[in-house]
Amino acid sequence: MEMLQIIEFLRVPIAIVHIAAGVVCLGVGTYLAMARKGTSLHRQLGRLYFRGMMIVCATGIVMAMNSRNYMLLLIAVFSGY
């Protein structure tokens, strides 16, 4: 199988992972914005948020490259920055 065929085969699972990680980041990020900073829970959730955003970024890059949408590719790259 060529790489593009593999990516096309995984298009829906990649989108599901992208959406799930994004939803987690929205919830955790909202809590972190309102929570007291410096607590153990805040640090743990901050790490979860970071990992979730890296998943969103990585899957966004794959999806944008697969669809050849360069504007979304820039958004995905800079969301990881």
C-alpha positions, 0 to 999 in steps of 0.5 A, spaced: 500 500 500 502 506 498 502 512 503 496 516 501 492 509 500 494 508 508 492 515 510 485 515 506 484 508 509 485 511 516 481 518 514 475 516 519 479 514 525 484 520 524 478 524 524 475 521 530 481 521 534 482 529 532 475 530 535 475 526 541 482 530 543 479 536 541 473 535 546 478 533 551 482 539 550 476 544 550 473 541 557 480 541 560 482 548 558 476 551 560 477 548 567 484 550 567 482 557 565 478 558 571 482 553 576 487 555 582 494 555 579 499 551 582 495 545 585 497 538 583 491 537 579 492 543 575 499 541 573 496 534 572 491 537 567 495 541 564 500 536 562 493 532 559 491 539 555 498 539 552 498 532 550 491 533 547 493 539 543 499 535 540 494 530 538 490 535 535 496 538 532 499 532 529 492 529 526 490 536 524 497 536 520 495 529 517 488 531 515 490 537 512 496 534 508 491 529 505 486 534 503 491 539 500 488 544 504 494 549 506 490 554 510 488 548 515 495 546 515 498 552 517 493 553 522 495 545 525 502 547 525 501 554 529 496 550 534 502 546 536 507 552 536 
